[in-house]
């Protein structure tokens, strides 16, 4: 990294490893890995054949580095043609119908044409995901249509019909605190267009924090990382302009494509909306029936995963996909499954594909009724089978991975997932 003394040098040819090394030095290996996924989404803007937009959301508790990851991409004057920062906006601002603005002036404030062909950056989306159910349905109705990438039109009593019928494809990177299951269920009703990246990073030790604070200030490190990342983004788009790379330009081995398909299938089942039906029988007994909405088709998620994997290859200066690109997709697939399901699914994988209710109670530290609830909900997605035991039986309830997902057992979980 000696060559990185001047990160602002415009003639410095930066490799992906240069950038990630700088971020590991200033932050952590986990932050660097998340940045790699971010850069893959940015570079996916070079891929011409994806039929929709990518919305990539960093999800994790406050203080885990999500905002820092988005801020590393905040544009400089040199790359505003590729990146656009929007810290706060409403869904209605994509195509505005503000009553206090004349119709012929609305194009000047519409967001959609300003972000077309770019990557939009929003460092805080919690306010959007924290709305009540009615507001969320309205928001996701608009956002789902916009993320199709085919333009968006509206019709109101104030301004009549207006909008954009041409393709308006863009990619979107944002961050939020953990999203509740009820929000995932509402998104599923519209055909969820969001992909999540779980930022469940380990807390740095006192010694690690002390060493970093002695070596440089956090502000100077932020500036250096932002400069390096922006230079890298510029150099990428100089090699591969927006929408210039086609499917025929990138080789995808059959085994790699199968991996992308498997993870798309995993995600589409895992994030289905699951409902609970209570049925009374006997005097004081209740029976709970868990059932899931139909799974979304696998084609769109597969196309999204392929585009991210292609972006991952391009930033590594490859035109052939490898297992490294699939690893990014794998983390996104798991992260896009609602939290308690992915926690239980990972425990199921870690335990070689079988878990009893006793295991769940002991390993997750929850009560038996909660364990049974989680097990029945995961089984409703059809990722696993659930064996119910009759009341009074000494045997514990059990879940086991379905055969089509047992390949997951052969792929070890990393330290942050266990």
Buried (B, 14 or more C-beta within 10 A) or exposed (E): EEEBEEBEEEEBEBEBEBBBBBBBBBBBEBBBBBBBBBBBBBBBBBBBBBBBBBBBBBBBEEEBBBBBBBBBBBBBEEBEEBBBBBEEEEBBBBBBBBEEBEEEEBEEEBBBBBBBBBBBBBBBBBEBBBBEEEEBBEBBEBBBBBBBBBBBEBEEEEBEEBBBEEEBBBBBBBBBBBBEBEBBBBBBBBBBBBBBBBBBBEEBEEEEEEEBEEEEEEEEBBBBBBBBBBBBBBBBBEEBBBBEBEBEBBEBEEEBBEBBBBBBBBBBBBBBBBEEEEEEEEEEEEEEEBEBEEBBEBEBBBBBBBBBBBBBBBBBEBEEBBEEBBBBBBBBBBBBBBBBBBBBBBBBBBBEBEBBBBBBBEBBEBEEEBBBBBBBBBBBBBBBEBBEEEEEEEEBBBBBBEEEBEEBBEEEEEEEBE
